[in-house]
């Protein structure tokens, strides 16, 4: 696992009328990944983008597409999102009947595998699969909408997860997503997260100076 902090801006907070140029701007501003939230109106109470949008964005940047699937049943859509150009595909254990099978489906597409834990989801749900995956995404808000307040209670879960990964000597990234700003990003890093997802802060702070906001999140 890389000790350097990676910033994965969430395009949920971008201007959807010019999404392509927003992605290009994020690359120029120094984003490490592009975080793409996919919601189905079923697993979570909101609808966002599908594979076709990712396919259109893919030629615009070489940055890693960090795709968070908040959809159920997730297995039916993995191939579509892989073919569209996702690099990391993250799913929720509650969105599948067989976590191992879902991991295998993603690996068969030669993509990195992430599993996401909602604020109340326990580490027990995923602990047995840590050696098979590349990333754990800790949700620090309830999934479904951007712009929510950070839930500090997830930091203890992040610390425990970090300890388990270290004890087992695994190469697993810890990503945190939900209400990340210039203050709590420090707490997230101290708890063990090495990838920070941020939407509102990156797109709205400092008059929308993407480069400045990414750097502050990386260094704070």
C-alpha positions as CSV (number, residue, x, y, z in Angstrom):
1,X,0.0,0.0,0.0
2,X,1.3,3.4,-0.9
3,X,2.0,5.7,2.0
4,X,1.5,8.8,-0.2
5,X,-1.9,10.3,-0.1
6,X,-4.0,10.1,-3.3
7,X,-6.9,12.5,-4.0
8,X,-9.9,11.2,-5.9
9,X,-12.3,14.1,-6.7
10,X,-15.9,13.1,-6.9
11,X,-17.5,14.3,-10.2
12,X,-20.9,14.1,-8.4
13,X,-20.1,17.7,-7.5
14,X,-19.0,18.7,-11.0
15,X,-21.0,20.7,-13.5
16,X,-22.8,17.9,-15.4
17,X,-23.4,20.2,-18.4
18,X,-19.7,20.2,-19.1
19,X,-18.5,17.0,-17.5
20,X,-15.8,16.3,-20.1
21,X,-14.1,19.6,-19.5
22,X,-14.4,19.2,-15.7
23,X,-12.6,15.8,-15.9
24,X,-9.8,17.4,-18.1
25,X,-9.5,20.3,-15.5
26,X,-9.2,17.8,-12.6
27,X,-6.3,16.0,-14.4
28,X,-4.6,19.3,-15.0
29,X,-5.2,20.3,-11.3
30,X,-3.3,17.2,-10.1
31,X,-6.0,14.7,-9.2
32,X,-4.7,11.2,-8.8
33,X,-8.0,9.4,-9.6
34,X,-11.4,10.4,-10.9
35,X,-14.1,9.2,-8.5
36,X,-17.4,8.2,-10.2
37,X,-20.4,7.6,-8.1
38,X,-23.0,5.3,-9.8
39,X,-26.4,5.2,-8.1
40,X,-29.4,3.2,-9.3
41,X,-32.4,4.7,-7.3
42,X,-32.8,1.3,-5.8
43,X,-29.8,0.4,-3.6
44,X,-29.6,4.1,-2.8
45,X,-32.4,6.8,-3.2
46,X,-30.8,8.7,-6.1
47,X,-29.9,8.2,-9.7
48,X,-26.6,9.3,-11.3
49,X,-24.7,8.1,-14.3
50,X,-24.3,4.8,-16.2
51,X,-21.7,3.1,-18.3
52,X,-22.3,5.2,-21.4
53,X,-21.2,8.4,-19.6
54,X,-18.0,6.7,-18.4
55,X,-17.4,5.5,-22.0
56,X,-17.6,9.0,-23.3
57,X,-15.3,10.4,-20.6
58,X,-12.7,7.7,-20.9
59,X,-10.8,9.1,-24.0
60,X,-10.4,12.5,-22.2
61,X,-7.9,11.4,-19.5
62,X,-5.5,8.6,-18.6
63,X,-6.3,9.0,-14.9
64,X,-7.6,6.1,-12.9
65,X,-11.4,5.8,-13.0
66,X,-12.3,5.0,-9.5
67,X,-15.9,3.7,-9.9
68,X,-18.2,3.2,-6.9
69,X,-21.2,1.1,-7.7
70,X,-24.1,1.8,-5.4
71,X,-26.3,-0.6,-7.4
72,X,-28.1,-3.9,-6.7
73,X,-27.9,-6.6,-7.9
74,X,-24.4,-5.5,-8.8
75,X,-23.2,-8.5,-10.7
76,X,-25.5,-7.8,-13.7
77,X,-23.6,-4.5,-14.5
78,X,-19.9,-5.3,-13.8
79,X,-19.1,-6.2,-17.4
80,X,-20.7,-3.0,-18.7
81,X,-18.8,-0.8,-16.3
82,X,-15.5,-2.6,-17.0
83,X,-16.0,-2.3,-20.8
84,X,-16.8,1.4,-20.4
85,X,-13.3,2.0,-19.0
86,X,-13.5,1.7,-15.2
87,X,-10.1,0.9,-13.5
88,X,-11.2,0.2,-10.0
89,X,-14.7,-1.2,-9.4
90,X,-16.0,-0.9,-5.9
91,X,-19.2,-2.6,-4.7
92,X,-21.2,-3.0,-1.4
93,X,-21.3,-6.4,0.2
94,X,-25.1,-5.9,0.8
95,X,-25.6,-5.5,-3.0
96,X,-24.6,-9.1,-3.9
97,X,-25.6,-12.6,-2.7
98,X,-22.1,-13.9,-3.1
99,X,-19.2,-11.5,-2.3
100,X,-16.6,-14.0,-3.6
101,X,-18.4,-14.3,-6.9
102,X,-18.6,-10.6,-7.4
103,X,-14.9,-10.2,-6.6
104,X,-14.1,-12.9,-9.2
105,X,-16.3,-11.2,-11.8
106,X,-14.4,-7.9,-11.4
107,X,-11.0,-9.7,-11.5
108,X,-12.0,-11.6,-14.6
109,X,-12.4,-8.2,-16.3
110,X,-8.8,-7.4,-15.2
111,X,-9.9,-4.6,-13.0
112,X,-9.0,-3.7,-9.4
113,X,-11.5,-4.7,-6.8
114,X,-12.9,-2.4,-4.1
115,X,-15.5,-3.2,-1.4
116,X,-17.4,-0.3,0.3
117,X,-18.7,-0.2,3.9
118,X,-21.6,2.1,4.7
119,X,-21.3,4.0,8.0
120,X,-23.1,1.3,10.0
121,X,-21.7,-1.7,8.0
122,X,-19.3,-3.8,10.1
123,X,-15.7,-4.8,9.1
124,X,-16.8,-8.4,9.7
125,X,-18.7,-8.2,6.4
126,X,-15.4,-8.0,4.5
127,X,-12.6,-9.2,6.7
128,X,-12.4,-12.6,5.1
129,X,-12.1,-11.0,1.7
130,X,-9.3,-8.5,2.4
131,X,-6.6,-10.8,0.9
132,X,-8.6,-10.9,-2.4
133,X,-9.2,-7.2,-2.9
134,X,-7.2,-4.0,-3.6
135,X,-9.2,-1.3,-1.8
136,X,-11.7,-0.7,1.0
137,X,-13.9,2.3,0.7
138,X,-15.2,3.6,4.0
139,X,-18.3,5.7,3.6
140,X,-18.3,8.7,6.1
141,X,-21.8,9.6,5.1
142,X,-24.8,7.5,4.2
143,X,-24.5,6.8,0.5
144,X,-26.9,8.4,-1.9
145,X,-26.3,12.1,-2.0
146,X,-23.4,14.5,-2.2
147,X,-22.8,17.4,0.1
148,X,-23.5,15.6,3.4
149,X,-21.8,16.2,6.7
150,X,-18.8,14.0,7.7
151,X,-19.6,11.3,10.3
152,X,-16.5,11.2,12.6
153,X,-17.7,7.9,14.2
154,X,-16.4,6.0,11.1
155,X,-12.8,6.9,12.1
156,X,-12.6,4.2,14.7
157,X,-13.6,1.6,12.1
158,X,-10.9,3.0,9.8
159,X,-8.3,2.6,12.5
160,X,-9.3,-1.0,13.2
161,X,-9.3,-1.8,9.5
162,X,-5.8,-0.3,9.1
163,X,-4.5,-2.4,12.0
164,X,-6.0,-5.6,10.5
165,X,-4.4,-4.8,7.1
166,X,-1.0,-4.1,8.7
167,X,-1.2,-7.3,10.9
168,X,-2.0,-9.4,7.9
169,X,0.7,-7.6,5.8
170,X,-1.8,-7.0,3.0
171,X,-1.5,-4.5,0.1
172,X,-4.9,-2.9,0.5
173,X,-5.7,0.8,0.1
174,X,-8.1,2.5,2.5
175,X,-10.3,5.1,0.8
176,X,-12.7,7.4,2.6
177,X,-15.6,9.2,1.1
178,X,-18.2,11.6,2.5
179,X,-18.0,15.2,3.7
180,X,-14.2,15.3,3.5
181,X,-12.9,18.9,3.9
182,X,-9.8,20.7,4.8
183,X,-10.2,20.0,8.6
184,X,-11.3,16.4,8.8
185,X,-9.0,15.2,6.0
186,X,-6.2,15.2,8.6
187,X,-8.3,12.9,10.9
188,X,-9.0,10.6,8.0
189,X,-5.3,10.3,7.2
190,X,-4.4,9.8,10.9
191,X,-7.0,7.0,11.0
192,X,-5.2,5.2,8.1
193,X,-6.9,6.4,4.9
194,X,-4.5,6.9,2.0
195,X,-7.1,7.9,-0.6
196,X,-9.4,10.8,0.0
197,X,-12.6,11.3,-2.0
198,X,-13.9,14.8,-2.0
199,X,-16.5,16.6,-4.1
200,X,-17.9,19.8,-2.7
201,X,-14.6,20.9,-1.1
202,X,-12.7,20.5,-4.3
203,X,-15.2,22.1,-6.6
204,X,-16.5,24.9,-4.3
205,X,-13.8,26.1,-1.9
206,X,-11.4,28.9,-2.9
207,X,-13.7,30.0,-5.7
208,X,-13.4,26.6,-7.3
209,X,-9.6,26.6,-7.5
210,X,-9.2,22.9,-8.2
211,X,-5.4,22.7,-8.0
212,X,-5.3,24.7,-4.7
213,X,-8.0,22.6,-3.1
214,X,-6.4,19.3,-4.1
215,X,-3.1,20.4,-2.8
216,X,-4.6,21.5,0.6
217,X,-6.3,18.1,1.0
218,X,-3.1,16.3,0.1
219,X,-0.9,18.3,2.6
220,X,-3.2,19.1,5.5
